Amino acid sequence: MEANNKPVTANSWNPAEVRMSFFSKPITNKRPCGQPLSLFQVYWCIITRRYMSETEQLRTITDDDKARDFKGQHLDYVTPSGVFSYCSDNSLVKHSGVLCMDLDYLGNRVEELFQLLIHDPMFQTLLLFRSPRGFGLKWFIHIDLTRCDHRTWFQAIRNYLMHTYHLDDKQVDKACGNPSRACYLCHDSKAYLPLSLIEYF
């Protein structure tokens, strides 16, 4: 497959054309499986029962290290920022124009922030769901790569989230700034995909 890393302009970007690579568990598997997924396909994986058993089992594990190992062994993952021939930044085939921000350790603010992010005045939420352990959120938004590169967008949005929603350095994961960053799939029957986007699919 020929690489296509040319930035997509804001006017030509279409959420229906977003594609991201899918990787079968475990996390040590770095080769994509099957065809890339659309936003709607990822949403469907999350709201159906596909990962219900694994998510429920994970949320009974209180030890952080054991929970991390369980996720890595039992949950499939995607690369929201694009299609990759291998899960590494150097293997990008096409950027999706999507950035996934990982919010964690939110405590009792999970549901509050879920609603706030849906109505964020600066960025349209493309997909939003509760993280595998239930302590955080996965927030998918569009970034215009003609304005600046992926990592610059990540840092700017991280600063924006910390300032706007009063989150600390630990709550907005600073390790998620690389394009090939994995996002685990889990069960969330109340995940959010805007109605305005569903019509695209």
N, C-alpha and C positions, 0 to 999 in steps of 0.2 A: 504494500500500500504506500502510495507516495505521500510524503509529509506535506501538510498545508498549514503553515504557521502564520500566514498573512493575517494581520488584525482584521476583525470584522467591524465595519462601521456601525454606529448606533442606528442609523436609518435602515440598514439592511439586515440587522439582527432580528431573528424571529424565534421566539421561545419554542415553537413547534419543531424547529430544526435542531434543537439542542440534543446532543448525543454524548453519552459518557460510557466508558468501559465498565464492564461487569466482571468481577473476579470471584470465583468459587472459593469457599473456605478450604484450608486455613489461610491466615494472613501471610504465611510464608509463600503462598502461591502468587507469583508475580506475572503470570501469563493470563491475559483476558480470556474469558469463556463466552462463546457464542457472539451474537451480534450486539453492538452497543445499544444502550437503553435510552429512551426518551424520558423527559421529566414525568410524563404521565405514567409510564411503565414503572418508574421508581416509586412514584406515589402509590400505584396499585399494589406493588410488592409490600409496601409498608402498612396499608390499611387492611389488607386481607389477612388470613390466618397463617400465611406462609412462614412467618418468623415468630408466631405467638408462643409456641412452646419454649423455644430458646430464650426469648425475652423474659418470660415468666420465671424460668429457671435462673437466669442471670441475676434477676432482681432479688433472689433469695440469698445471694452470696454477699456477705458483708466485708470480706477481706479484699482490699484493693488489688493486690497482686493476683489472687485467685480469680477475681472478676476479670482482670485484664487478660489472663491466660484463657479463660473461658470464651471471651469475645473473639480472641484470635483463632481459636480452634473451631468455633461453632457458628460464626456469623459470616455470611458473604459480604462483599463490599463493592463499592463503586468509586470511580474517580470523577467527582462532579465537574471538574474543570476541563474535562475533555476525553478524547479518545487516545489511547496509548497502545503501542505494540508490546510494551512491557511496563510494569509499574515503576517508572523512574522519570525524572524531569527530562532527561535526554532522549526519551522515547516517545515524546509527544507527537501525535499524528495530526490532530486538529484540536485547537482550544475551543471550548464550548461557549465562552463568554459568560460563564457562571463561576461564582465564588461561593464556597460553603464556609460559613463562619461557625466555629465550634464553641458554644457557650457551656460551661460546666460549673459544678459546685454552686448551683443557684439556690439550693435549699428551698425555702417556701416561696421563692420568687418565680418558679418555673411557669406557673399559669399566668401570673401577672405579665411577665416578659413575653410570653407567647402572644398575648393580645396586643401588647405594645408594638411588637415587631410586625405583626400583621398590618398595623396602621402607621408604621414608620413613615414620616413625611419625606424622607430623603431617598429611600430605596424601596422598590416594589418587591414584595416577597413572592418568589417563584415557587418555593416549597418550604414548609416548616414542619418539623416533627420533633417529638421528645426523644432524647438520646437513649441508647440501649439500657442504661442503668436507671434512667428516669430522673437523673439529677440535673440534666442540662437540655440544650436545644441544638438542633442543626438547622441553620438558616441559609437558604439558597437565594442568592440575588444575582442580578446581571451587572457585569463590569464592562466598560467600553475600553478595549485595549488600544484604541487609537489615541486615547488621552494619556495613558501611562501604562506601564507594564503590570503584570500580575502581582508581583511582590510589593510594588508601591501601592497598588489598590488595597492589598491586604493590610498593610501597616496603617494606611489612612482610615480604613473602615474599623480596624481594631481600636484606634484612638477615638474614633467617633462613638463607638459603642461604649467604651469605658467612660467617656465624658458625658454622653447623653443619658445613659441608663445607670450611671454610678456603679460601674462594675470594676473589680480590681484586676490586677495583673494575672492572677491565677484563673479568674473566671472567663477570660477571653483568651483561649489557648494560643500562645505565641508560636507554637511549633507547627502551626497549620498553614504557613505562608507559601509552601511550595506547590506548584501546579498539580503534581501527581499525588497529593495527599489523599489517603484513603478515607472513605466514610462508610462505616458499618451500617448495614441494613438491619432494621429491627421492626417490631410490631408497634404501631400506634394507630388505632382505629379512628382517632380524631386529628390525624395529620391534616395540614392545610395546603390546599392547592387552589388558587383563586379561580372563581367561576369564569372570569374573563379569559383565563388561559385554557380552561377545559374545552371551550368552543373550538380551539385550535386543533384539538385531537378528535 
